[in-house]
Amino acid sequence: MRAYGLFTTLLLLSLVASGCARPYKVETFRSPTEGVFFTVETYNGGPGPLGSNVTKVYAHFERHGKSTRAVVLEGDSLTIPRIAWNATHDATICLDTGITDIFHNEVTLILGNGQGDSVAIHNRLDDHCQ
């Protein structure tokens, strides 16, 4: 029974340490299409001895009371001053500083099987935005 308690405690500690944290800063960038937007979420003190900030950019799709999201960009100490929408489903993410770990140049968000229940967003990463 004692081993079960130790296992449960270790499991809970690993869940807390592995990403159950909430971002300390969230910025929203709306698109020209209703229900489609990006969020830039910054988390304090990532893993490792330096404890750098982790930034994640998510694409969101909301419609008919349903929502979904997908990671577009993730990295350490990223500074993203803006996201420019080139068209209704085409965006440029402006990156000033940081190290990228993950970048998806296209994400498809699906809410269901009906017409209009999915959207594909093309993404560009630009470190020379004006």
A tleap script that builds the chain and sets N, CA, C and O, in Angstrom:
source leaprc.protein.ff14SB
mol = sequence {
  NMET ARG ALA TYR GLY LEU PHE THR THR LEU
  LEU LEU LEU SER LEU VAL ALA SER GLY CYS
  ALA ARG PRO TYR LYS VAL GLU THR PHE ARG
  SER PRO THR GLU GLY VAL PHE PHE THR VAL
  GLU THR TYR ASN GLY GLY PRO GLY PRO LEU
  GLY SER ASN VAL THR LYS VAL TYR ALA HIE
  PHE GLU ARG HIE GLY LYS SER THR ARG ALA
  VAL VAL LEU GLU GLY ASP SER LEU THR ILE
  PRO ARG ILE ALA TRP ASN ALA THR HIE ASP
  ALA THR ILE CYS LEU ASP THR GLY ILE THR
  ASP ILE PHE HIE ASN GLU VAL THR LEU ILE
  LEU GLY ASN GLY GLN GLY ASP SER VAL ALA
  ILE HIE ASN ARG LEU ASP ASP HIE CYS CGLN
}
set mol.1.N position { 0.826 -1.190 0.000 }
set mol.1.CA position { 0.000 0.000 0.000 }
set mol.1.C position { 0.873 1.256 0.000 }
set mol.1.O position { 0.533 2.265 -0.618 }
set mol.2.N position { 1.997 1.174 0.701 }
set mol.2.CA position { 2.895 2.323 0.772 }
set mol.2.C position { 3.489 2.638 -0.615 }
set mol.2.O position { 3.670 3.806 -0.958 }
set mol.3.N position { 3.788 1.612 -1.397 }
set mol.3.CA position { 4.323 1.814 -2.738 }
set mol.3.C position { 3.291 2.504 -3.627 }
set mol.3.O position { 3.646 3.317 -4.480 }
set mol.4.N position { 2.017 2.178 -3.427 }
set mol.4.CA position { 0.957 2.821 -4.201 }
set mol.4.C position { 0.898 4.323 -3.913 }
set mol.4.O position { 0.728 5.121 -4.835 }
set mol.5.N position { 1.035 4.708 -2.667 }
set mol.5.CA position { 1.029 6.122 -2.284 }
set mol.5.C position { 2.220 6.865 -2.872 }
set mol.5.O position { 2.085 8.000 -3.330 }
set mol.6.N position { 3.383 6.225 -2.860 }
set mol.6.CA position { 4.583 6.836 -3.428 }
set mol.6.C position { 4.422 7.008 -4.943 }
set mol.6.O position { 4.780 8.045 -5.501 }
set mol.7.N position { 3.887 5.990 -5.589 }
set mol.7.CA position { 3.662 6.062 -7.027 }
set mol.7.C position { 2.695 7.198 -7.371 }
set mol.7.O position { 2.939 7.958 -8.307 }
set mol.8.N position { 1.610 7.313 -6.622 }
set mol.8.CA position { 0.626 8.369 -6.860 }
set mol.8.C position { 1.242 9.753 -6.680 }
set mol.8.O position { 0.984 10.657 -7.474 }
set mol.9.N position { 2.050 9.917 -5.647 }
set mol.9.CA position { 2.712 11.201 -5.398 }
set mol.9.C position { 3.661 11.547 -6.528 }
set mol.9.O position { 3.671 12.685 -7.000 }
set mol.10.N position { 4.458 10.589 -6.971 }
set mol.10.CA position { 5.382 10.838 -8.074 }
set mol.10.C position { 4.645 11.148 -9.370 }
set mol.10.O position { 5.089 11.992 -10.148 }
set mol.11.N position { 3.548 10.487 -9.604 }
set mol.11.CA position { 2.749 10.742 -10.804 }
set mol.11.C position { 2.191 12.165 -10.783 }
set mol.11.O position { 2.245 12.864 -11.795 }
set mol.12.N position { 1.665 12.595 -9.659 }
set mol.12.CA position { 1.128 13.945 -9.555 }
set mol.12.C position { 2.212 14.996 -9.726 }
set mol.12.O position { 1.993 16.008 -10.391 }
set mol.13.N position { 3.366 14.771 -9.138 }
set mol.13.CA position { 4.480 15.714 -9.287 }
set mol.13.C position { 4.947 15.794 -10.734 }
set mol.13.O position { 5.253 16.883 -11.219 }
set mol.14.N position { 5.008 14.679 -11.426 }
set mol.14.CA position { 5.442 14.704 -12.825 }
set mol.14.C position { 4.420 15.408 -13.710 }
set mol.14.O position { 4.802 16.083 -14.665 }
set mol.15.N position { 3.121 15.265 -13.414 }
set mol.15.CA position { 2.101 15.969 -14.186 }
set mol.15.C position { 2.209 17.475 -14.001 }
set mol.15.O position { 2.078 18.228 -14.966 }
set mol.16.N position { 2.443 17.916 -12.789 }
set mol.16.CA position { 2.590 19.342 -12.519 }
set mol.16.C position { 3.825 19.892 -13.211 }
set mol.16.O position { 3.784 20.988 -13.768 }
set mol.17.N position { 4.917 19.149 -13.182 }
set mol.17.CA position { 6.176 19.620 -13.766 }
set mol.17.C position { 6.187 19.533 -15.292 }
set mol.17.O position { 7.016 20.178 -15.935 }
set mol.18.N position { 5.290 18.755 -15.878 }
set mol.18.CA position { 5.365 18.520 -17.323 }
set mol.18.C position { 4.453 19.404 -18.162 }
set mol.18.O position { 4.245 19.111 -19.340 }
set mol.19.N position { 3.914 20.453 -17.610 }
set mol.19.CA position { 3.180 21.349 -18.484 }
set mol.19.C position { 1.774 21.688 -18.056 }
set mol.19.O position { 0.999 22.183 -18.874 }
set mol.20.N position { 1.417 21.451 -16.843 }
set mol.20.CA position { 0.095 21.842 -16.379 }
set mol.20.C position { 0.070 23.313 -15.983 }
set mol.20.O position { -0.948 23.810 -15.502 }
set mol.21.N position { 1.167 24.000 -16.180 }
set mol.21.CA position { 1.247 25.405 -15.803 }
set mol.21.C position { 0.426 26.261 -16.748 }
set mol.21.O position { 0.196 25.893 -17.900 }
set mol.22.N position { -0.012 27.398 -16.251 }
set mol.22.CA position { -0.752 28.352 -17.062 }
set mol.22.C position { 0.201 29.426 -17.556 }
set mol.22.O position { 1.174 29.763 -16.880 }
set mol.23.N position { -0.082 29.966 -18.741 }
set mol.23.CA position { 0.779 31.037 -19.246 }
set mol.23.C position { 0.615 32.290 -18.392 }
set mol.23.O position { -0.464 32.550 -17.860 }
set mol.24.N position { 1.684 33.056 -18.266 }
set mol.24.CA position { 1.575 34.298 -17.518 }
set mol.24.C position { 1.214 35.458 -18.428 }
set mol.24.O position { 0.843 36.527 -17.943 }
set mol.25.N position { 1.316 35.269 -19.746 }
set mol.25.CA position { 0.969 36.322 -20.693 }
set mol.25.C position { 0.332 35.680 -21.924 }
set mol.25.O position { 0.867 34.721 -22.479 }
set mol.26.N position { -0.821 36.221 -22.346 }
set mol.26.CA position { -1.513 35.733 -23.539 }
set mol.26.C position { -1.915 36.937 -24.387 }
set mol.26.O position { -2.573 37.857 -23.901 }
set mol.27.N position { -1.515 36.923 -25.657 }
set mol.27.CA position { -1.915 37.953 -26.613 }
set mol.27.C position { -2.738 37.284 -27.707 }
set mol.27.O position { -2.436 36.166 -28.123 }
set mol.28.N position { -3.775 37.971 -28.168 }
set mol.28.CA position { -4.657 37.437 -29.196 }
set mol.28.C position { -4.546 38.273 -30.464 }
set mol.28.O position { -4.542 39.503 -30.410 }
set mol.29.N position { -4.454 37.594 -31.607 }
set mol.29.CA position { -4.381 38.236 -32.918 }
set mol.29.C position { -5.528 37.690 -33.770 }
set mol.29.O position { -5.473 36.548 -34.227 }
set mol.30.N position { -6.548 38.489 -33.981 }
set mol.30.CA position { -7.738 38.089 -34.739 }
set mol.30.C position { -7.463 38.090 -36.238 }
set mol.30.O position { -6.671 38.891 -36.735 }
set mol.31.N position { -8.118 37.194 -36.943 }
set mol.31.CA position { -8.002 37.128 -38.407 }
set mol.31.C position { -9.211 37.803 -39.039 }
set mol.31.O position { -10.165 38.146 -38.341 }
set mol.32.N position { -9.181 37.996 -40.348 }
set mol.32.CA position { -10.353 38.537 -41.038 }
set mol.32.C position { -11.538 37.565 -41.045 }
set mol.32.O position { -12.669 37.977 -41.300 }
set mol.33.N position { -11.293 36.293 -40.769 }
set mol.33.CA position { -12.334 35.278 -40.753 }
set mol.33.C position { -12.872 35.116 -39.334 }
set mol.33.O position { -12.105 34.890 -38.398 }
set mol.34.N position { -14.174 35.230 -39.177 }
set mol.34.CA position { -14.810 35.083 -37.870 }
set mol.34.C position { -14.504 33.698 -37.282 }
set mol.34.O position { -14.664 32.680 -37.955 }
set mol.35.N position { -14.068 33.678 -36.032 }
set mol.35.CA position { -13.798 32.424 -35.335 }
set mol.35.C position { -12.393 31.883 -35.513 }
set mol.35.O position { -12.055 30.851 -34.933 }
set mol.36.N position { -11.560 32.560 -36.307 }
set mol.36.CA position { -10.173 32.125 -36.515 }
set mol.36.C position { -9.253 33.182 -35.919 }
set mol.36.O position { -9.375 34.369 -36.221 }
set mol.37.N position { -8.329 32.738 -35.069 }
set mol.37.CA position { -7.394 33.663 -34.451 }
set mol.37.C position { -6.170 32.922 -33.937 }
set mol.37.O position { -6.167 31.696 -33.834 }
set mol.38.N position { -5.131 33.685 -33.616 }
set mol.38.CA position { -3.915 33.157 -33.004 }
set mol.38.C position { -3.813 33.663 -31.575 }
set mol.38.O position { -4.272 34.761 -31.263 }
set mol.39.N position { -3.213 32.862 -30.714 }
set mol.39.CA position { -2.794 33.355 -29.403 }
set mol.39.C position { -1.298 33.108 -29.267 }
set mol.39.O position { -0.776 32.090 -29.720 }
set mol.40.N position { -0.620 34.063 -28.634 }
set mol.40.CA position { 0.787 33.931 -28.290 }
set mol.40.C position { 0.828 33.800 -26.775 }
set mol.40.O position { 0.491 34.741 -26.058 }
set mol.41.N position { 1.243 32.627 -26.285 }
set mol.41.CA position { 1.217 32.328 -24.855 }
set mol.41.C position { 2.646 32.159 -24.345 }
set mol.41.O position { 3.423 31.368 -24.879 }
set mol.42.N position { 2.971 32.914 -23.306 }
set mol.42.CA position { 4.318 32.878 -22.726 }
set mol.42.C position { 4.247 32.275 -21.334 }
set mol.42.O position { 3.425 32.674 -20.509 }
set mol.43.N position { 5.118 31.310 -21.087 }
set mol.43.CA position { 5.188 30.607 -19.808 }
set mol.43.C position { 6.505 30.955 -19.133 }
set mol.43.O position { 7.544 31.016 -19.791 }
set mol.44.N position { 6.469 31.183 -17.835 }
set mol.44.CA position { 7.670 31.488 -17.062 }
set mol.44.C position { 8.528 30.260 -16.851 }
set mol.44.O position { 8.018 29.156 -16.659 }
set mol.45.N position { 9.849 30.462 -16.888 }
set mol.45.CA position { 10.820 29.455 -16.475 }
set mol.45.C position { 10.647 28.085 -17.056 }
set mol.45.O position { 10.091 27.196 -16.412 }
set mol.46.N position { 11.113 27.904 -18.255 }
set mol.46.CA position { 11.075 26.589 -18.883 }
set mol.46.C position { 12.023 25.620 -18.205 }
set mol.46.O position { 12.684 25.984 -17.232 }
set mol.47.N position { 12.102 24.408 -18.693 }
set mol.47.CA position { 12.982 23.416 -18.102 }
set mol.47.C position { 14.448 23.769 -18.309 }
set mol.47.O position { 14.797 24.547 -19.196 }
set mol.48.N position { 15.277 23.196 -17.496 }
set mol.48.CA position { 16.720 23.424 -17.631 }
set mol.48.C position { 17.239 24.398 -16.606 }
set mol.48.O position { 16.463 25.068 -15.924 }
set mol.49.N position { 18.542 24.481 -16.495 }
set mol.49.CA position { 19.143 25.316 -15.462 }
set mol.49.C position { 18.974 26.811 -15.707 }
set mol.49.O position { 18.987 27.594 -14.757 }
set mol.50.N position { 18.815 27.220 -16.960 }
set mol.50.CA position { 18.667 28.641 -17.247 }
set mol.50.C position { 17.244 29.134 -17.035 }
set mol.50.O position { 17.031 30.329 -16.828 }
set mol.51.N position { 16.273 28.243 -17.082 }
set mol.51.CA position { 14.898 28.606 -16.842 }
set mol.51.C position { 14.360 29.657 -17.795 }
set mol.51.O position { 13.679 30.589 -17.367 }
set mol.52.N position { 14.657 29.523 -19.081 }
set mol.52.CA position { 14.197 30.509 -20.057 }
set mol.52.C position { 12.675 30.436 -20.201 }
set mol.52.O position { 12.054 29.431 -19.856 }
set mol.53.N position { 12.092 31.513 -20.714 }
set mol.53.CA position { 10.657 31.541 -20.966 }
set mol.53.C position { 10.341 30.727 -22.216 }
set mol.53.O position { 11.100 30.735 -23.185 }
set mol.54.N position { 9.235 30.040 -22.182 }
set mol.54.CA position { 8.773 29.260 -23.323 }
set mol.54.C position { 7.576 29.986 -23.914 }
set mol.54.O position { 6.653 30.361 -23.192 }
set mol.55.N position { 7.591 30.185 -25.230 }
set mol.55.CA position { 6.489 30.841 -25.921 }
set mol.55.C position { 5.890 29.861 -26.917 }
set mol.55.O position { 6.603 29.169 -27.644 }
set mol.56.N position { 4.550 29.820 -26.933 }
set mol.56.CA position { 3.827 28.967 -27.870 }
set mol.56.C position { 2.811 29.804 -28.615 }
set mol.56.O position { 2.093 30.605 -28.016 }
set mol.57.N position { 2.749 29.617 -29.934 }
set mol.57.CA position { 1.754 30.279 -30.763 }
set mol.57.C position { 0.760 29.213 -31.201 }
set mol.57.O position { 1.135 28.199 -31.790 }
set mol.58.N position { -0.517 29.458 -30.902 }
set mol.58.CA position { -1.581 28.524 -31.256 }
set mol.58.C position { -2.507 29.157 -32.279 }
set mol.58.O position { -2.814 30.346 -32.193 }
set mol.59.N position { -2.956 28.361 -33.252 }
set mol.59.CA position { -4.039 28.747 -34.145 }
set mol.59.C position { -5.320 28.187 -33.541 }
set mol.59.O position { -5.360 27.035 -33.110 }
set mol.60.N position { -6.365 29.007 -33.511 }
set mol.60.CA position { -7.648 28.616 -32.925 }
set mol.60.C position { -8.740 28.697 -33.973 }
set mol.60.O position { -8.690 29.523 -34.884 }
set mol.61.N position { -9.741 27.811 -33.827 }
set mol.61.CA position { -10.920 27.831 -34.684 }
set mol.61.C position { -12.126 27.563 -33.800 }
set mol.61.O position { -12.202 26.531 -33.133 }
set mol.62.N position { -13.077 28.506 -33.800 }
set mol.62.CA position { -14.290 28.380 -33.003 }
set mol.62.C position { -15.504 28.578 -33.892 }
set mol.62.O position { -15.557 29.507 -34.697 }
set mol.63.N position { -16.486 27.684 -33.735 }
set mol.63.CA position { -17.726 27.806 -34.503 }
set mol.63.C position { -18.790 26.919 -33.873 }
set mol.63.O position { -18.499 25.799 -33.454 }
set mol.64.N position { -20.021 27.413 -33.804 }
set mol.64.CA position { -21.179 26.666 -33.304 }
set mol.64.C position { -20.935 26.101 -31.897 }
set mol.64.O position { -21.353 24.984 -31.596 }
set mol.65.N position { -20.266 26.865 -31.049 }
set mol.65.CA position { -20.029 26.431 -29.677 }
set mol.65.C position { -18.908 25.423 -29.513 }
set mol.65.O position { -18.656 24.964 -28.399 }
set mol.66.N position { -18.232 25.068 -30.589 }
set mol.66.CA position { -17.101 24.141 -30.531 }
set mol.66.C position { -15.815 24.916 -30.785 }
set mol.66.O position { -15.829 25.970 -31.420 }
set mol.67.N position { -14.709 24.384 -30.285 }
set mol.67.CA position { -13.418 25.028 -30.538 }
set mol.67.C position { -12.310 23.984 -30.576 }
set mol.67.O position { -12.401 22.916 -29.972 }
set mol.68.N position { -11.272 24.335 -31.305 }
set mol.68.CA position { -10.080 23.505 -31.369 }
set mol.68.C position { -8.882 24.425 -31.577 }
set mol.68.O position { -9.034 25.575 -31.989 }
set mol.69.N position { -7.690 23.909 -31.289 }
set mol.69.CA position { -6.478 24.692 -31.491 }
set mol.69.C position { -5.329 23.759 -31.838 }
set mol.69.O position { -5.374 22.559 -31.567 }
set mol.70.N position { -4.291 24.345 -32.448 }
set mol.70.CA position { -3.104 23.589 -32.827 }
set mol.70.C position { -1.876 24.473 -32.652 }
set mol.70.O position { -1.932 25.681 -32.881 }
set mol.71.N position { -0.768 23.862 -32.247 }
set mol.71.CA position { 0.489 24.603 -32.102 }
set mol.71.C position { 1.028 24.939 -33.483 }
set mol.71.O position { 1.107 24.079 -34.360 }
set mol.72.N position { 1.401 26.213 -33.665 }
set mol.72.CA position { 2.009 26.662 -34.907 }
set mol.72.C position { 3.501 26.884 -34.695 }
set mol.72.O position { 4.314 26.528 -35.548 }
set mol.73.N position { 3.857 27.471 -33.559 }
set mol.73.CA position { 5.244 27.840 -33.270 }
set mol.73.C position { 5.502 27.666 -31.790 }
set mol.73.O position { 4.654 27.990 -30.959 }
set mol.74.N position { 6.686 27.149 -31.461 }
set mol.74.CA position { 7.088 27.011 -30.060 }
set mol.74.C position { 8.588 27.225 -29.973 }
set mol.74.O position { 9.338 26.804 -30.853 }
set mol.75.N position { 9.022 27.885 -28.896 }
set mol.75.CA position { 10.451 28.095 -28.709 }
set mol.75.C position { 10.765 28.801 -27.415 }
set mol.75.O position { 9.880 29.123 -26.622 }
set mol.76.N position { 12.066 29.038 -27.216 }
set mol.76.CA position { 12.568 29.671 -25.996 }
set mol.76.C position { 12.783 31.159 -26.213 }
set mol.76.O position { 13.369 31.581 -27.209 }
set mol.77.N position { 12.301 31.936 -25.270 }
set mol.77.CA position { 12.501 33.394 -25.243 }
set mol.77.C position { 12.120 34.064 -26.561 }
set mol.77.O position { 12.828 34.955 -27.029 }
set mol.78.N position { 11.026 33.648 -27.152 }
set mol.78.CA position { 10.561 34.236 -28.408 }
set mol.78.C position { 9.909 35.587 -28.146 }
set mol.78.O position { 9.179 35.756 -27.169 }
set mol.79.N position { 10.175 36.532 -29.016 }
set mol.79.CA position { 9.507 37.828 -28.991 }
set mol.79.C position { 8.740 37.972 -30.293 }
set mol.79.O position { 9.329 38.038 -31.372 }
set mol.80.N position { 7.427 38.019 -30.182 }
set mol.80.CA position { 6.568 38.112 -31.358 }
set mol.80.C position { 5.737 39.378 -31.225 }
set mol.80.O position { 4.728 39.386 -30.520 }
set mol.81.N position { 6.158 40.464 -31.905 }
set mol.81.CA position { 5.449 41.730 -31.763 }
set mol.81.C position { 4.096 41.775 -32.465 }
set mol.81.O position { 3.197 42.501 -32.041 }
set mol.82.N position { 3.951 40.993 -33.545 }
set mol.82.CA position { 2.672 41.007 -34.254 }
set mol.82.C position { 2.549 39.804 -35.172 }
set mol.82.O position { 3.528 39.134 -35.502 }
set mol.83.N position { 1.317 39.560 -35.567 }
set mol.83.CA position { 1.003 38.563 -36.581 }
set mol.83.C position { 0.167 39.276 -37.625 }
set mol.83.O position { -0.903 39.804 -37.321 }
set mol.84.N position { 0.653 39.291 -38.856 }
set mol.84.CA position { -0.021 39.990 -39.951 }
set mol.84.C position { -0.785 38.980 -40.800 }
set mol.84.O position { -0.249 37.943 -41.190 }
set mol.85.N position { -2.038 39.300 -41.078 }
set mol.85.CA position { -2.860 38.444 -41.934 }
set mol.85.C position { -2.743 38.932 -43.364 }
set mol.85.O position { -3.186 40.035 -43.683 }
set mol.86.N position { -2.151 38.121 -44.227 }
set mol.86.CA position { -1.973 38.438 -45.641 }
set mol.86.C position { -3.251 38.191 -46.434 }
set mol.86.O position { -3.511 38.865 -47.431 }
set mol.87.N position { -4.041 37.227 -45.989 }
set mol.87.CA position { -5.325 36.868 -46.584 }
set mol.87.C position { -6.135 36.193 -45.473 }
set mol.87.O position { -5.678 36.089 -44.335 }
set mol.88.N position { -7.331 35.742 -45.814 }
set mol.88.CA position { -8.196 35.180 -44.770 }
set mol.88.C position { -7.620 33.929 -44.106 }
set mol.88.O position { -7.930 33.658 -42.946 }
set mol.89.N position { -6.794 33.167 -44.812 }
set mol.89.CA position { -6.215 31.944 -44.253 }
set mol.89.C position { -4.704 31.890 -44.472 }
set mol.89.O position { -4.137 30.815 -44.670 }
set mol.90.N position { -4.060 33.053 -44.435 }
set mol.90.CA position { -2.626 33.142 -44.666 }
set mol.90.C position { -2.046 34.213 -43.734 }
set mol.90.O position { -2.439 35.378 -43.792 }
set mol.91.N position { -1.108 33.798 -42.876 }
set mol.91.CA position { -0.573 34.716 -41.870 }
set mol.91.C position { 0.947 34.715 -41.861 }
set mol.91.O position { 1.589 33.718 -42.190 }
set mol.92.N position { 1.508 35.862 -41.475 }
set mol.92.CA position { 2.945 35.988 -41.263 }
set mol.92.C position { 3.183 36.276 -39.791 }
set mol.92.O position { 2.667 37.250 -39.243 }
set mol.93.N position { 3.970 35.418 -39.161 }
set mol.93.CA position { 4.325 35.592 -37.759 }
set mol.93.C position { 5.650 36.334 -37.713 }
set mol.93.O position { 6.662 35.849 -38.218 }
set mol.94.N position { 5.636 37.507 -37.109 }
set mol.94.CA position { 6.845 38.331 -37.004 }
set mol.94.C position { 7.623 37.914 -35.762 }
set mol.94.O position { 7.092 37.932 -34.652 }
set mol.95.N position { 8.876 37.541 -35.956 }
set mol.95.CA position { 9.722 37.056 -34.871 }
set mol.95.C position { 10.908 37.995 -34.709 }
set mol.95.O position { 11.720 38.137 -35.623 }
set mol.96.N position { 11.012 38.639 -33.545 }
set mol.96.CA position { 12.138 39.536 -33.283 }
set mol.96.C position { 13.338 38.787 -32.711 }
set mol.96.O position { 14.453 38.921 -33.215 }
set mol.97.N position { 13.113 38.001 -31.664 }
set mol.97.CA position { 14.207 37.281 -31.005 }
set mol.97.C position { 13.736 35.905 -30.568 }
set mol.97.O position { 12.538 35.621 -30.549 }
set mol.98.N position { 14.692 35.055 -30.216 }
set mol.98.CA position { 14.387 33.753 -29.657 }
set mol.98.C position { 14.865 32.599 -30.517 }
set mol.98.O position { 15.373 32.776 -31.624 }
set mol.99.N position { 14.681 31.416 -29.964 }
set mol.99.CA position { 15.091 30.181 -30.621 }
set mol.99.C position { 13.851 29.326 -30.837 }
set mol.99.O position { 13.166 28.972 -29.877 }
set mol.100.N position { 13.557 28.992 -32.092 }
set mol.100.CA position { 12.379 28.186 -32.394 }
set mol.100.C position { 12.707 26.705 -32.289 }
set mol.100.O position { 13.761 26.246 -32.731 }
set mol.101.N position { 11.774 25.971 -31.691 }
set mol.101.CA position { 11.886 24.516 -31.591 }
set mol.101.C position { 10.934 23.829 -32.561 }
set mol.101.O position { 11.267 22.800 -33.150 }
set mol.102.N position { 9.746 24.408 -32.722 }
set mol.102.CA position { 8.705 23.831 -33.578 }
set mol.102.C position { 8.114 24.942 -34.435 }
set mol.102.O position { 7.836 26.032 -33.935 }
set mol.103.N position { 7.922 24.673 -35.722 }
set mol.103.CA position { 7.191 25.583 -36.593 }
set mol.103.C position { 6.453 24.762 -37.645 }
set mol.103.O position { 7.040 23.915 -38.317 }
set mol.104.N position { 5.145 25.030 -37.776 }
set mol.104.CA position { 4.328 24.372 -38.792 }
set mol.104.C position { 3.881 25.429 -39.796 }
set mol.104.O position { 3.219 26.400 -39.429 }
set mol.105.N position { 4.243 25.239 -41.053 }
set mol.105.CA position { 3.860 26.230 -42.054 }
set mol.105.C position { 2.414 26.073 -42.521 }
set mol.105.O position { 1.918 26.909 -43.276 }
set mol.106.N position { 1.743 25.028 -42.087 }
set mol.106.CA position { 0.313 24.874 -42.343 }
set mol.106.C position { -0.306 24.056 -41.222 }
set mol.106.O position { 0.241 23.035 -40.804 }
set mol.107.N position { -1.445 24.515 -40.747 }
set mol.107.CA position { -2.215 23.752 -39.765 }
set mol.107.C position { -3.642 23.652 -40.268 }
set mol.107.O position { -4.174 24.596 -40.852 }
set mol.108.N position { -4.255 22.504 -40.039 }
set mol.108.CA position { -5.649 22.297 -40.382 }
set mol.108.C position { -6.409 22.038 -39.089 }
set mol.108.O position { -6.078 21.131 -38.326 }
set mol.109.N position { -7.427 22.847 -38.859 }
set mol.109.CA position { -8.246 22.745 -37.654 }
set mol.109.C position { -9.610 22.207 -38.039 }
set mol.109.O position { -10.275 22.762 -38.914 }
set mol.110.N position { -10.037 21.120 -37.386 }
set mol.110.CA position { -11.278 20.431 -37.739 }
set mol.110.C position { -12.187 20.374 -36.520 }
set mol.110.O position { -11.776 19.928 -35.448 }
set mol.111.N position { -13.434 20.832 -36.691 }
set mol.111.CA position { -14.427 20.786 -35.619 }
set mol.111.C position { -15.439 19.661 -35.809 }
set mol.111.O position { -16.013 19.174 -34.835 }
set mol.112.N position { -15.657 19.250 -37.034 }
set mol.112.CA position { -16.650 18.215 -37.307 }
set mol.112.C position { -16.603 17.795 -38.756 }
set mol.112.O position { -15.623 18.044 -39.458 }
set mol.113.N position { -17.694 17.140 -39.210 }
set mol.113.CA position { -17.748 16.617 -40.574 }
set mol.113.C position { -18.540 17.498 -41.524 }
set mol.113.O position { -18.598 17.207 -42.719 }
set mol.114.N position { -19.149 18.559 -41.032 }
set mol.114.CA position { -19.996 19.396 -41.870 }
set mol.114.C position { -19.212 20.397 -42.691 }
set mol.114.O position { -18.021 20.622 -42.474 }
set mol.115.N position { -19.924 20.999 -43.651 }
set mol.115.CA position { -19.312 22.021 -44.488 }
set mol.115.C position { -18.982 23.236 -43.614 }
set mol.115.O position { -19.822 23.693 -42.838 }
set mol.116.N position { -17.781 23.746 -43.742 }
set mol.116.CA position { -17.352 24.882 -42.939 }
set mol.116.C position { -16.845 24.521 -41.559 }
set mol.116.O position { -16.551 25.407 -40.757 }
set mol.117.N position { -16.736 23.217 -41.263 }
set mol.117.CA position { -16.256 22.777 -39.951 }
set mol.117.C position { -14.755 22.547 -39.908 }
set mol.117.O position { -14.241 21.969 -38.951 }
set mol.118.N position { -14.044 22.999 -40.946 }
set mol.118.CA position { -12.583 22.888 -40.938 }
set mol.118.C position { -11.994 24.114 -41.631 }
set mol.118.O position { -12.631 24.755 -42.468 }
set mol.119.N position { -10.770 24.410 -41.254 }
set mol.119.CA position { -10.062 25.530 -41.852 }
set mol.119.C position { -8.576 25.194 -41.892 }
set mol.119.O position { -8.028 24.641 -40.938 }
set mol.120.N position { -7.928 25.533 -43.008 }
set mol.120.CA position { -6.473 25.366 -43.128 }
set mol.120.C position { -5.853 26.754 -43.131 }
set mol.120.O position { -6.316 27.649 -43.838 }
set mol.121.N position { -4.809 26.925 -42.342 }
set mol.121.CA position { -4.132 28.217 -42.241 }
set mol.121.C position { -2.678 28.027 -42.663 }
set mol.121.O position { -1.971 27.176 -42.124 }
set mol.122.N position { -2.243 28.824 -43.626 }
set mol.122.CA position { -0.861 28.820 -44.090 }
set mol.122.C position { -0.089 29.850 -43.280 }
set mol.122.O position { -0.554 30.975 -43.098 }
set mol.123.N position { 1.085 29.472 -42.794 }
set mol.123.CA position { 1.864 30.343 -41.913 }
set mol.123.C position { 3.241 30.599 -42.487 }
set mol.123.O position { 3.859 29.723 -43.092 }
set mol.124.N position { 3.701 31.812 -42.284 }
set mol.124.CA position { 5.070 32.200 -42.653 }
set mol.124.C position { 5.742 32.747 -41.406 }
set mol.124.O position { 5.089 33.346 -40.551 }
set mol.125.N position { 7.033 32.540 -41.307 }
set mol.125.CA position { 7.827 33.071 -40.200 }
set mol.125.C position { 8.784 34.083 -40.775 }
set mol.125.O position { 9.542 33.768 -41.692 }
set mol.126.N position { 8.765 35.313 -40.247 }
set mol.126.CA position { 9.595 36.382 -40.795 }
set mol.126.C position { 10.324 37.096 -39.663 }
set mol.126.O position { 9.694 37.589 -38.727 }
set mol.127.N position { 11.631 37.150 -39.747 }
set mol.127.CA position { 12.423 37.856 -38.724 }
set mol.127.C position { 12.852 39.236 -39.197 }
set mol.127.O position { 13.706 39.870 -38.577 }
set mol.128.N position { 12.260 39.707 -40.300 }
set mol.128.CA position { 12.566 41.045 -40.821 }
set mol.128.C position { 11.294 41.859 -41.032 }
set mol.128.O position { 11.219 42.656 -41.968 }
set mol.129.N position { 10.300 41.670 -40.177 }
set mol.129.CA position { 9.034 42.416 -40.307 }
set mol.129.C position { 9.269 43.892 -40.030 }
set mol.129.O position { 10.073 44.270 -39.177 }
set mol.130.N position { 8.552 44.700 -40.765 }
set mol.130.CA position { 8.642 46.159 -40.560 }
set mol.130.C position { 7.520 46.607 -39.641 }
set mol.130.O position { 7.408 47.794 -39.336 }
savepdb mol mol.pdb
quit
